[in-house]
Amino acid sequence: MLTSHELFGFMPPILAADILEYAHTHNRELYRATVSAVATTRKVRTVFLDKQARPARHAGMIAYLCRPGMEPAAGTLLRGWLLKGHQSVLADFLDGVGIAHKEGVVDDLPDSVDDAKLKSAVDTLLAKHSADVAKVYLHSFNTMNGSQWKNLDALLKEDTRLQF
């Protein structure tokens, strides 16, 4: 099971850049918070990052988002990207495991889920959506929720389709 900052280290760089680009285009508040967190960690002012060309800025930000100290910022960025940009992934997975939700958001997750439903939901995600997006979502889902499902954790470790 990978944490948010580890996901940024293992995901393809093009996906990490797409996540930042999505935040830049669709969620300026989230993007500014991420820039600020990276600037603080680098001990520079945000204007220093803002003056860089966006591709160079994003490459530098990704290099920092991989660090353990950036876990809160990396997690917030991933959550924002998933909740706003990939609601269909969230909805398909939750529908597949039989959990009621509102636009991919759940108030109270069960402590566990049936193995067969989980495997079927994962298979559906991988067939219907980008494999990289599905992998990021599944790893994020299991680390960002209070209820970590042991069978999902095992699947993430054992199923080669879910590994980076």
C-alpha positions in Angstrom: 0.0 0.0 0.0 1.5 3.3 -1.1 1.0 6.6 0.6 0.2 9.8 -1.4 3.8 11.0 -1.6 5.0 7.5 -2.5 2.4 7.4 -5.3 3.9 10.6 -6.8 7.2 8.9 -6.8 6.0 5.7 -8.5 3.4 6.9 -10.9 4.4 7.8 -14.4 5.7 11.4 -14.6 3.2 12.2 -17.3 0.4 11.3 -14.9 1.9 13.4 -12.1 2.2 16.3 -14.5 -1.4 15.8 -15.6 -2.6 15.9 -12.0 -0.8 19.3 -11.5 -2.1 20.6 -14.8 -5.7 19.5 -13.9 -5.4 21.4 -10.6 -3.9 24.5 -12.4 -6.8 24.5 -14.9 -9.8 23.4 -12.8 -9.0 24.0 -9.2 -6.8 27.1 -8.7 -7.2 27.1 -4.9 -5.9 23.6 -4.7 -3.1 24.4 -7.1 -2.1 27.5 -5.2 -2.0 25.5 -1.9 0.2 22.9 -3.5 2.6 25.6 -4.9 2.7 27.2 -1.5 3.5 23.9 0.2 6.3 23.1 -2.2 7.7 26.6 -1.9 7.7 26.4 1.9 9.5 23.0 1.7 12.0 24.4 -0.7 12.4 27.6 1.4 11.6 29.9 -1.5 8.8 32.3 -2.1 5.9 31.2 -4.3 6.8 34.0 -6.8 10.0 32.1 -7.5 8.0 29.1 -8.6 5.4 31.2 -10.4 8.1 32.8 -12.6 9.2 29.4 -13.9 7.7 27.9 -17.1 4.8 25.6 -16.1 6.5 22.4 -17.4 9.6 23.1 -15.4 7.7 24.2 -12.3 5.6 21.0 -12.4 8.7 18.8 -12.8 10.2 20.5 -9.8 7.0 20.2 -7.8 6.7 16.5 -8.6 10.3 16.0 -7.3 9.2 17.5 -4.0 5.7 15.9 -3.8 7.6 12.5 -3.6 9.1 13.4 -0.2 7.6 12.1 3.1 7.2 15.7 4.5 4.9 16.5 1.6 2.4 13.8 2.5 -0.4 16.3 3.5 0.0 18.3 0.3 0.3 15.2 -1.9 -2.8 13.7 -0.3 -4.8 16.8 -0.7 -3.8 17.2 -4.3 -4.7 13.6 -5.1 -8.1 13.8 -3.3 -9.0 17.0 -5.2 -8.0 15.5 -8.5 -9.9 12.3 -7.9 -13.0 13.8 -6.4 -13.4 16.5 -9.1 -11.8 15.0 -12.1 -12.5 11.3 -11.8 -15.9 10.9 -10.1 -16.8 8.2 -12.5 -13.9 6.1 -11.2 -15.0 6.6 -7.6 -18.6 5.9 -8.5 -17.8 2.7 -10.5 -15.7 1.3 -7.7 -18.3 2.0 -5.0 -21.1 0.7 -7.1 -19.1 -2.4 -7.8 -18.5 -3.1 -4.1 -22.1 -2.3 -3.3 -21.6 0.9 -1.2 -24.1 3.7 -1.5 -22.5 7.1 -2.3 -23.3 10.6 -3.6 -21.1 11.4 -6.6 -18.4 9.1 -5.3 -18.4 10.4 -1.8 -19.3 8.1 1.1 -20.1 9.2 4.7 -19.4 5.9 6.4 -17.4 3.1 4.9 -17.9 -0.5 6.1 -14.9 -2.1 7.9 -14.7 -4.8 5.2 -16.1 -5.8 1.8 -16.7 -9.1 0.1 -13.7 -10.5 -1.8 -15.7 -11.4 -4.9 -17.3 -8.0 -5.1 -13.9 -6.3 -4.6 -12.2 -8.3 -7.3 -15.1 -7.7 -9.7 -15.0 -3.9 -8.9 -11.3 -3.8 -9.5 -11.6 -5.7 -12.8 -14.3 -3.2 -13.9 -12.2 -0.2 -13.1 -9.2 -1.6 -15.0 -11.4 -2.4 -18.0 -13.3 0.9 -18.1 -10.8 3.5 -17.0 -7.1 4.3 -17.5 -5.0 1.7 -15.6 -2.8 4.4 -14.1 -5.8 6.4 -12.8 -7.4 3.2 -11.4 -4.2 2.2 -9.6 -3.8 5.7 -8.1 -7.4 5.6 -7.0 -7.2 2.2 -5.4 -4.0 2.9 -3.5 -5.3 6.3 -2.4 -8.7 4.8 -1.3 -7.0 2.3 1.0 -4.6 4.8 2.6 -6.8 7.8 2.9 -9.8 6.2 4.6 -10.1 5.3 8.2 -11.3 1.8 7.2 -8.4 0.0 5.5 -9.6 -3.1 3.9 -7.2 -6.0 4.4 -8.4 -7.7 1.2 -7.8 -4.6 -0.9 -4.4 -4.2 0.7 -3.5 -7.8 -0.2 -4.8 -7.3 -3.8 -2.7 -4.1 -4.2 0.4 -6.1 -3.1 -0.3 -9.3 -5.1 -2.1 -8.2 -8.3 0.6 -7.1 -10.8 -2.0 -5.0 -12.7 -2.2 -2.7 -9.6 1.5 -2.2 -9.1 3.6 0.7 -10.5 
